[in-house]
Amino acid sequence: MGLEMKIHCERCENGLSGNAFICVHECTFCEDCTIAMAGVCPNCSGELVRRPKGPDIARWAKYLKKEVGQ
């Protein structure tokens, strides 16, 4: 089973363009929020690590640009 690859930060709700961080439960945060939270998930207190970039990241980035009108 693969990662869900969420496209929005769970804290600030900004779009994720590739630099996303996740915990073991796949809570997903942007880099700025991860830094502000000292790399600790507020939901489970687990470590936030850089989310792997899958082959579909380009497709997600295109979708995100359409969604936010960039």
C-alpha distances in whole Angstrom, upper triangle without the diagonal:
4,7,9,12,15,18,21,22,22,25,27,25,26,24,21,22,20,21,19,18,16,16,14,13,13,16,17,21,23,25,28,27,25,28,30,28,29,25,24,22,25,22,21,24,21,21,20,19,18,15,14,15,13,15,15,17,20,19,19,22,24,22,23,27,27,27,29,31,32
4,7,9,12,15,18,19,19,23,24,22,23,20,18,18,16,18,16,15,13,14,13,12,11,14,14,18,20,22,25,24,22,25,27,26,26,23,22,20,23,21,21,23,20,19,18,16,15,12,11,12,10,12,12,13,17,16,15,18,20,19,20,23,24,24,26,28,28
4,5,8,12,14,15,15,19,21,19,19,17,14,16,14,15,12,12,10,11,11,10,7,11,11,14,16,18,21,20,19,22,24,22,23,19,19,17,20,18,18,20,17,17,15,13,13,9,9,10,9,12,11,12,16,15,13,16,19,17,18,21,22,21,23,26,26
4,6,9,12,13,13,17,19,16,17,15,13,15,14,15,12,13,11,12,12,11,8,10,10,13,15,18,21,19,19,22,24,22,23,20,20,17,19,17,18,20,18,18,16,15,14,11,11,12,11,13,12,12,15,14,12,15,17,15,15,19,20,18,20,23,24
4,6,9,11,12,16,17,14,14,12,9,11,10,11,9,10,10,12,13,12,9,10,8,11,12,15,18,17,16,20,21,20,22,19,19,17,19,18,19,20,18,18,15,14,12,8,9,9,9,11,9,9,12,11,9,11,14,13,12,16,17,16,17,20,20
4,6,8,9,13,13,11,11,9,8,10,10,12,9,10,10,13,14,12,9,9,7,9,11,14,16,15,15,19,20,19,21,18,18,16,17,16,18,20,18,18,15,15,13,10,12,12,12,14,12,11,14,13,9,11,14,12,11,14,16,14,15,18,19
4,7,9,12,12,9,8,6,5,8,9,11,9,11,12,15,17,16,12,11,9,9,10,13,15,14,15,18,19,19,21,19,19,17,19,18,20,22,20,20,16,16,14,12,13,12,13,15,12,10,12,11,7,9,11,9,7,11,12,10,11,15,15
4,6,9,8,5,5,4,5,9,11,11,9,11,12,15,17,16,12,10,8,7,8,12,13,12,13,16,17,17,19,17,18,15,16,16,19,20,19,19,15,16,15,13,15,15,16,18,16,13,15,15,11,11,14,12,9,12,14,11,11,15,15
4,5,6,5,5,6,6,10,11,11,8,9,10,13,16,14,11,9,6,4,5,9,10,8,10,13,13,13,15,14,14,12,13,13,16,17,16,16,13,14,13,12,15,16,18,20,18,15,18,18,14,14,17,15,12,15,17,14,14,17,17
4,6,6,8,10,10,14,15,14,11,11,10,12,15,13,10,7,6,6,8,12,12,9,11,14,13,12,15,14,13,10,10,10,13,15,15,15,13,15,15,14,17,18,20,23,20,18,21,20,17,17,20,18,15,18,20,17,16,20,21
4,6,8,11,12,15,16,15,12,12,12,14,17,15,13,10,8,7,8,11,10,7,9,12,10,10,13,13,12,10,9,11,14,14,15,16,13,16,16,16,20,20,22,25,23,21,23,23,19,19,22,20,17,20,21,18,17,21,21
4,6,9,11,14,16,14,13,13,14,17,20,18,16,13,11,8,8,11,9,7,11,13,11,12,15,15,15,14,13,14,18,18,19,18,16,18,17,17,21,21,23,25,23,20,22,22,18,18,20,19,15,17,19,16,14,18,18
4,6,9,12,14,14,12,14,14,17,20,18,15,12,10,9,9,12,12,10,13,15,15,15,18,17,17,15,15,16,19,20,20,20,17,18,18,17,20,20,21,23,21,18,20,19,15,15,17,15,12,14,16,13,12,15,16
4,7,9,12,12,11,13,15,18,21,20,17,14,11,9,8,11,10,10,13,15,15,16,18,18,19,17,17,18,21,22,22,21,17,18,17,16,19,18,20,22,19,16,17,17,14,13,15,14,10,12,14,11,9,13,13
4,6,9,10,10,13,14,18,21,19,16,14,11,10,8,11,12,12,14,16,17,18,20,19,20,18,19,20,22,23,22,21,17,18,16,14,16,15,17,18,16,13,14,14,10,9,11,10,7,9,11,9,8,11,11
4,6,7,6,10,12,15,18,18,14,13,9,8,6,9,11,11,12,15,16,17,18,17,18,17,18,19,21,21,20,19,15,14,12,11,13,12,13,15,13,10,12,12,9,8,11,11,8,10,13,12,11,14,13
4,6,8,11,14,18,20,20,16,16,12,11,9,10,13,14,15,16,18,19,21,19,21,20,22,22,24,24,23,21,17,16,13,11,12,10,12,13,12,8,9,10,8,5,9,10,7,9,12,12,12,14,12
4,6,9,12,16,18,19,15,15,11,11,9,10,13,14,14,16,18,19,19,17,19,18,21,22,23,23,21,19,15,13,9,8,9,7,10,11,11,7,9,11,9,8,11,12,11,12,15,15,15,17,16
4,7,10,14,17,18,14,14,10,9,7,6,10,11,10,12,15,15,16,13,16,16,18,20,21,20,18,16,12,10,7,7,9,9,12,14,14,10,13,15,12,11,15,16,13,15,18,18,17,19,18
4,7,11,13,14,11,10,7,6,5,6,10,10,9,11,14,14,14,12,13,13,15,16,17,17,15,13,9,8,6,5,8,9,12,15,14,11,14,15,12,12,16,16,14,16,19,18,17,20,19
4,7,10,11,9,8,6,5,6,7,10,9,7,10,12,11,12,9,10,9,13,14,14,14,12,9,6,5,4,5,9,11,14,17,17,14,17,19,16,16,20,19,17,20,22,21,20,24,23
4,7,8,5,5,5,6,9,10,13,11,9,13,14,12,13,9,10,8,11,11,11,12,9,8,5,5,6,6,9,12,14,18,17,15,19,20,17,18,21,20,19,22,24,22,22,26,25
4,5,5,6,7,9,12,13,15,13,11,14,15,12,13,9,8,6,10,9,8,9,6,6,5,6,9,9,12,15,17,20,20,19,22,23,20,21,25,24,22,25,27,25,26,29,29
4,5,8,10,13,16,17,19,17,14,18,19,16,16,13,11,9,12,11,9,10,7,8,8,9,11,10,13,16,17,21,21,20,24,24,21,23,27,25,24,27,29,27,28,31,31
4,6,9,12,16,17,20,17,15,19,19,17,18,14,12,10,12,9,8,11,9,10,10,12,13,12,14,17,18,21,21,20,24,23,21,23,26,24,23,26,28,26,26,30,30
4,6,9,13,15,17,15,13,17,18,16,17,14,13,10,12,11,10,13,10,11,9,10,11,9,11,14,15,18,17,16,20,20,17,19,22,20,19,23,24,22,23,26,27
4,7,11,13,15,12,11,15,15,13,15,12,11,7,9,8,9,11,10,11,9,11,12,10,14,16,17,20,19,18,21,21,17,19,22,20,19,22,24,21,22,25,25
4,7,10,12,10,9,13,14,12,14,11,11,9,11,11,12,13,12,12,8,10,10,8,12,13,15,18,17,15,18,18,15,16,19,18,15,19,21,18,18,22,22
4,7,8,6,6,10,11,10,12,10,10,9,10,11,13,13,13,12,8,10,10,9,13,14,17,20,18,16,18,19,15,16,19,18,15,18,20,18,17,21,20
4,6,5,6,9,10,11,12,11,12,12,13,15,17,16,16,14,10,11,10,10,13,14,17,19,18,15,17,18,15,14,17,17,14,16,19,17,16,19,18
4,6,5,6,9,10,10,9,12,12,14,17,18,17,16,13,10,10,9,11,14,14,18,20,20,16,18,20,17,16,19,20,16,18,21,20,18,21,20
4,5,5,6,9,10,10,13,13,14,17,19,17,17,15,12,13,12,14,17,18,21,24,23,19,21,23,19,18,21,21,18,19,22,21,18,21,20
4,5,5,6,9,9,10,10,11,13,15,14,15,13,11,12,13,14,18,19,22,25,23,20,22,23,20,19,22,22,18,20,23,21,19,22,22
4,5,5,6,5,7,8,10,13,14,12,12,10,7,9,10,12,15,17,20,23,23,20,22,24,20,20,23,23,20,22,25,23,22,25,24
4,5,5,6,9,11,12,16,17,14,14,12,10,11,12,15,18,19,23,26,25,22,24,26,23,22,25,25,22,24,27,25,23,26,25
4,5,8,9,11,11,15,16,14,15,13,12,14,15,17,21,22,25,29,28,24,27,28,25,24,27,27,23,25,28,26,24,27,26
4,5,6,7,8,11,12,10,11,10,9,12,14,16,20,22,25,28,28,25,27,28,25,25,28,27,24,26,29,27,25,28,28
4,6,9,10,13,14,11,11,9,9,11,13,16,20,22,25,28,28,25,28,30,26,26,29,29,26,28,31,29,27,31,30
4,7,9,12,12,9,8,6,5,8,10,13,16,19,22,25,25,22,25,27,24,24,27,27,24,27,29,28,26,30,29
4,6,9,8,6,6,5,6,9,12,14,18,20,23,27,26,24,27,28,25,25,29,28,26,28,31,28,28,31,30
4,5,6,5,5,6,6,10,12,13,17,20,22,26,25,23,26,27,23,24,27,26,24,27,29,26,26,29,29
4,6,6,8,10,10,14,16,17,20,23,25,28,27,25,28,29,25,26,29,27,25,28,30,27,26,30,30
4,6,8,11,11,14,17,17,20,23,25,28,27,25,29,28,25,26,29,27,25,28,30,27,27,30,31
4,5,9,10,14,17,17,20,23,24,28,27,26,30,30,26,28,31,29,27,30,32,29,29,33,33
4,7,9,12,16,17,20,23,25,29,29,27,30,31,28,29,32,31,28,31,33,31,30,34,34
4,6,9,13,14,17,20,22,26,26,25,28,29,26,27,30,29,27,30,32,30,30,34,33
4,6,10,12,15,18,21,24,25,23,26,27,24,25,29,28,26,29,31,29,29,32,32
4,7,9,12,15,18,21,21,19,23,24,21,21,25,25,22,25,28,26,25,29,28
4,6,9,12,15,19,19,17,20,22,20,20,24,24,22,24,27,26,26,29,27
4,6,9,12,16,16,14,17,19,17,17,20,21,19,21,24,23,23,26,24
4,6,9,13,13,11,15,16,14,15,18,18,17,20,22,21,22,24,23
4,6,10,11,10,13,15,13,14,18,18,18,20,23,22,23,25,24
4,7,8,6,10,12,11,11,15,16,15,17,20,20,21,23,21
4,5,6,9,10,10,12,14,15,16,18,20,20,22,23,22
4,6,7,9,10,12,13,14,16,18,19,20,22,23,22
4,5,5,6,9,10,11,12,15,16,17,19,20,19
4,5,5,6,9,10,10,12,14,15,16,18,17
4,5,5,6,9,10,11,13,14,16,16,15
4,5,5,6,9,10,11,12,15,15,15
4,5,5,6,9,10,10,12,14,13
4,5,5,6,9,10,11,12,11
4,5,5,6,9,10,10,10
4,5,5,6,9,10,10
4,5,5,6,8,8
4,5,5,6,5
4,6,5,6
4,6,8
4,6
4
